[in-house]
Amino acid sequence: MKLQDIQGILCDLDGVLYNDSQLIDGVIESINTLKNRGYKFLFVTNTSGVTSDELFVRLTNMGIPVSSDEILSPPLAALNYVKEKKYNTVEVLGGHSIKELFYKDLKKDVDNPEAIIVGDIGKNWDYQLMNSLFNKILNGSDIIGLHKGKFWKSSDGLRIDIGAFIKGLEFATSKESICIGKPQKEFYESAIKKINISPNNLLMIGDDIIGDIQGAKEANLTAIQVKTGKYREELTKNAIIQPDIIVNDFNELKDLLP
């Protein structure tokens, strides 16, 4: 690992730059400092409740210096995947804009869809929904997850993420899902292609030992984990793959990189 060779930064959002929309002190100044030194940024996130365009508006409203082409999130990647695989009918679990994104090009079917797109639906998970999905999958529907996160940090503490529900459906139906977001190899390959920098010259910074660190290391990137967000010391110590460096927060990056 040679930090002097780093040319670009893949940067997670929630848990790294902010926690549940509350900015971490100093991150805006740190991003500007690093950009002024010539580092290219790509903000990579598993946020699947909104489209990339909506996420861009949200970030700019928070004051984060980002352009619309510096964001990579799972919904659009999932739509491209579904179209490539020639699915015709889908059911989408997600917010209005995510449903609109898919239903614009694909036929909505909540009875017997070819694929069920699983995104963030907050507190709307319940037994009735899980049982309904279970039966559709048994009848042939494929499971496509926008990510497989275990948990995330909100303003009132840790919350279970959609990965737990996807794993439950896999267990009950004996059917494997297809997941699009981090830590999937395809997601990191898309990020590398989009930022157009060799993995040897790329750094990933994130809070999730699996989605951010393991995913990045498997893609041959340098990986730095922050202690903000969902970081838990015991989870990192017990992980199969370790970060190259652990820092207190994102602001330390400007002191590590030349």
Summary of the structure (lengths in Angstrom):
residues: 258
radius of gyration: 18.3
end to end distance: 14.0
largest distance: 55.9
contacts: 857
relative contact order: 0.17
helix: 42%
strand: 21%
